[in-house]
Structures are given as structure tokens and as C-alpha cells.
Amino acid sequence: MKVFDLDLLDECYYIKRQAIVEQIEFDNRTFYAKFEYIHEPLTPLLLKQHQDKQYNIAVPLLKNNHTNYLVIEYKGEEYQRFYHLIKHLFKTVNISDYHIYQGKDIERLQVFIAVKQLSLEEANTELQVLSNALKEKMIKKWKCLPSPKLPEAYNIVTLPYKTLPSST
């Protein structure tokens, strides 16, 4: 399904619930998921309900342990600085196929970098390089997805709410 400029996996989706829906044991850690897995296609109606903030919908980033997007999610009061810093970093490292979106509120930014079928390990390597470059300029208040340190049910991304200008 096309969401803004993104072609996201739409065979299934996750919907955020008020209570914990699943306890996941992964890598000697326990995760408490509030996103419930729904094995149905994402529909335009669900997308509209998400945009209207009736539901909080997320989609998986991985299919067969591969991804088409690297995602950096920032949450913090320096979102404007992060926005300009990420654009500058991408220009420096010649990344041109990316999109920046606003999340649920103004302090949440989502950066989607389009890639061609990277394995989880390759995606993690590329994201770590970008994250380390960002850490040189500001305090880390972002997360990178997908991540091999998270279970599959956590390698999901909430659908964006609003597009922001990027170079693409």
C-alpha cells in the first residue's frame, strides 16, 4: 500500500492497544508488546482512521528477514535541529532517496531511507554508520529500525501522519 511516497508491506499490520497484548522472550530479555498483530491486509479505511488518530497503526519493516527501508525515528525537543542535521548528513554521504515525516506529534520525526532488499544484518550495519555520524553532532534521542536486537514484533514502524520537505 502506498502511504505518502512509501510503498509499505500491507499483507498485515499492527494496531496499538491500551494494554499489553503479548509478552515476548527474545535474546534473554522480555518485551511487552502493546501492538497487536493483525493478519489481514491494510485497507484505505484503516489508513484514514490512523490519519484521523482514531487508531495507531504500524506495519512490519521485515519480510523474510529483508527490508526495503531503513528508518530513523527521532523523538525530542530538538526535532528542528535533527531535521536539518539529517538532511545535511544525507547530502554529505550521497543519500538522495529518503523521505521525512512527522509522527504523532510535532516532536516525532520519521526518516525513511529507501534501499533495495537489504538483509537485517546489512541494514543494521548501514544504520549504525548513520547513527554514529549523528551522535557526533547531538545527543542520541532516536532509534534505528530494523534492528537485530529487537524481536520481529518490534521491527515495525508506525505509519507517518504528515510529510515534511526532503530532497526527494
Phi and psi in degrees as a GROMACS rama.xvg file:
@    title "Ramachandran Plot"
@    xaxis  label "Phi"
@    yaxis  label "Psi"
@TYPE xy
-87.7885  123.156  LYS-2
-122.206  111.383  VAL-3
54.0621  -116.977  PHE-4
-100.441  9.23152  ASP-5
-101.664  137.088  LEU-6
-101.615  97.1053  ASP-7
-100.483  156.605  LEU-8
-62.5902  130.417  LEU-9
-130.352  16.6821  ASP-10
-73.4662  -22.3766  GLU-11
-151.942  172.778  CYS-12
-155.532  175.057  TYR-13
-124.543  142.118  TYR-14
-124.097  132.79  ILE-15
-77.3568  133.969  LYS-16
-111.608  165.479  ARG-17
-72.3023  -31.1315  GLN-18
-114.744  168  ALA-19
-67.3343  130.113  ILE-20
-105.299  -17.5306  VAL-21
-157.094  140.684  GLU-22
-106.565  124.473  GLN-23
-118.44  123.781  ILE-24
-91.5388  124.51  GLU-25
-151.775  123.556  PHE-26
53.1214  48.7864  ASP-27
61.818  25.0171  ASN-28
-131.369  158.53  ARG-29
-115.007  126.854  THR-30
-111.1  142.527  PHE-31
-116.237  103.708  TYR-32
-85.3438  132.509  ALA-33
-102.062  -8.03747  LYS-34
-93.377  123.172  PHE-35
-92.5019  131.265  GLU-36
-74.4092  128.964  TYR-37
-120.13  115.89  ILE-38
-88.8968  64.3611  HIS-39
-144.488  155.53  GLU-40
-66.2607  146.276  PRO-41
-71.6246  134.073  LEU-42
-112.474  159.263  THR-43
-57.9056  -34.2939  PRO-44
-63.7426  -45.1804  LEU-45
-61.8163  -40.4379  LEU-46
-61.3168  -43.3067  LEU-47
-64.8587  -41.2541  LYS-48
-64.2181  -34.6046  GLN-49
-66.0507  -47.119  HIS-50
-60.4096  -33.8432  GLN-51
-83.2586  2.6839  ASP-52
62.712  28.7569  LYS-53
-79.3566  -34.5628  GLN-54
-132.398  157.915  TYR-55
-112.644  106.994  ASN-56
-107.665  138.236  ILE-57
-128.582  157.731  ALA-58
-126.672  153.872  VAL-59
-71.9968  148.173  PRO-60
-95.914  -19.7841  LEU-61
-109.027  140.446  LEU-62
-138.687  120.428  LYS-63
54.1465  40.1365  ASN-64
64.888  23.2707  ASN-65
-129.752  156.125  HIS-66
-135.423  155.431  THR-67
-107.739  -2.61151  ASN-68
-139.324  138.541  TYR-69
-100.766  135.795  LEU-70
-125.916  133.792  VAL-71
-119.572  119.57  ILE-72
-109.413  121.705  GLU-73
-107.451  137.434  TYR-74
-138.025  112.806  LYS-75
174.27  172.119  GLY-76
-76.0605  -15.1765  GLU-77
-97.0001  36.5197  GLU-78
-60.5475  -34.4099  TYR-79
-68.5092  -40.186  GLN-80
-64.2813  -43.4931  ARG-81
-60.5305  -43.8917  PHE-82
-55.8817  -49.4534  TYR-83
-71.0493  -36.1885  HIS-84
-65.1236  -42.5436  LEU-85
-66.7801  -39.8986  ILE-86
-63.2006  -41.3677  LYS-87
-66.0164  -44.6067  HIS-88
-59.8238  -45.5597  LEU-89
-64.3075  -36.7617  PHE-90
-64.64  -40.5537  LYS-91
-64.5162  -40.6188  THR-92
-98.5349  13.5772  VAL-93
60.0696  42.4038  ASN-94
-99.9554  116.822  ILE-95
-116.512  -17.761  SER-96
-97.6503  79.2977  ASP-97
-144.153  161.147  TYR-98
-138.161  140.915  HIS-99
-116.411  131.212  ILE-100
-129.38  158.2  TYR-101
-91.894  138.324  GLN-102
-83.7759  -150.479  GLY-103
-62.1831  -32.5571  LYS-104
-134.089  174.364  ASP-105
-64.0344  -26.0965  ILE-106
-85.6948  3.40937  GLU-107
-111.054  121.733  ARG-108
-117.628  142.699  LEU-109
-123.478  123.909  GLN-110
-112.25  119.088  VAL-111
-107.222  123.505  PHE-112
-109.561  118.524  ILE-113
-74.2821  132.504  ALA-114
-134.549  165.625  VAL-115
-102.248  100.79  LYS-116
40.6508  65.4119  GLN-117
-87.1061  143.231  LEU-118
-70.2461  163.4  SER-119
-57.2599  -41.3328  LEU-120
-65.8461  -44.2337  GLU-121
-64.0228  -41.8012  GLU-122
-61.5699  -43.3984  ALA-123
-62.1556  -43.1485  ASN-124
-59.4956  -47.5917  THR-125
-64.5448  -41.1151  GLU-126
-65.5045  -36.7654  LEU-127
-65.1775  -37.8494  GLN-128
-61.7742  -46.6598  VAL-129
-65.0825  -44.3718  LEU-130
-62.2726  -42.8021  SER-131
-62.9899  -38.6544  ASN-132
-64.9075  -40.0928  ALA-133
-66.2307  -38.3825  LEU-134
-62.2156  -24.4924  LYS-135
-68.8229  -21.427  GLU-136
-108.944  -23.1296  LYS-137
-156.785  162.886  MET-138
-65.606  136.93  ILE-139
-70.9357  113.507  LYS-140
-133.782  36.6925  LYS-141
-135.464  163.013  TRP-142
-128.618  152.076  LYS-143
-111.849  134.373  CYS-144
-133.41  145.878  LEU-145
-77.1816  161.213  PRO-146
-135.129  133.428  SER-147
-70.956  -10.0014  PRO-148
-84.9982  -0.986546  LYS-149
-120.697  147.622  LEU-150
-67.8141  163.228  PRO-151
-54.9507  -38.8387  GLU-152
-68.3419  -9.89078  ALA-153
-105.258  -9.3205  TYR-154
-89.6272  57.7219  ASN-155
-126.431  159.687  ILE-156
-131.439  133.52  VAL-157
-66.3498  138.361  THR-158
-62.3675  140.27  LEU-159
-70.1077  162.255  PRO-160
-106.796  -30.9649  TYR-161
-151.939  137.191  LYS-162
-82.9079  144.389  THR-163
-119.095  152.92  LEU-164
-63.5389  135.008  PRO-165
-134.116  -171.329  SER-166
-79.4305  -12.3244  SER-167
